[in-house]
């Protein structure tokens, strides 16, 4: 028997394996919030890390963006042990923690000048091994703007990870936006290929965050994903995490109406590196009410 993620204590999180995490999210019935953080950016509160801020505003899961496995950094925190970097971070914040890795397709031309990212951010099997050794609970295969990540490359990367590392890696896969190239971001065929390759959770843009991503489209994709016994996550990856209360609440309710399991909120608020903190709380209140939001905010990591 596994607790809903709503009810997990920090001591519970330390004991979770892949299946436990998936079942705990599923049991919460669409009431899981994931906050994306860029650890290398300056903290909005100076001497308190953005990861800690996101946790204090009610997030259930932390996703680290632009995390370099060779040089891990969370500004505002003193973590000296690179080999156990994510394990120490989880001890500090008492949350499930994962990272983005980027399956860059070098062959694709982009709308704009391509951004070159470090080797430690690329979605290679070796980098996946390193972040798992550092304590990551999951990986997300996705792309930042102008990096040239493609769906085809995501599919190839999932296959490589499964072939080399087996089924114990929790993989979330998909694109939050175009990543700079001209291809359809998501459709049922792409989802089918992600699942066949071995993705555990399908990542899609939240309704209203990308042109053409409607409530009906995401509802249909969600229904298909659930029929395949997989989970699905909507994402805000287009800076709307820094928008007004009404927009955040509308995205939250539309995503919940679509039936998704996890609600992601991005890292680009007024200050890059974290969403506007109030929007993390407002999103959480919209999908699970004040009681569960405040419980998550108030629970001690000593529990």
Buried (B, 14 or more C-beta within 10 A) or exposed (E): EBBBBBBBBBEBBEEBEBEBBBBBBBBBBBBBBBBBBBBBBEBBBEEEBBBBBBBBBBBBBBBBBBBBBEEBBBBBBEBEEBEBBBBBBBBBBBBBBBBBBBBBBEEBEBEEEBEEBEEBBBBBBEBBBBBBBBBBBBBBBBBBBBBBBBBBBBBBBBBBBBEEBEEEBBBBBBBBBBBBBEEEBBEEEBBBBBBEBBBBBBBBBBBBBBEEBEBEBBBBBBEBBBEBEBBBBBBBBBBBBBBEEEBBBBBBBBBBBBBBBBBBBBBBBEBBBBBBBEBBBBBBBBBBEEEBBBBBBEBEBEE
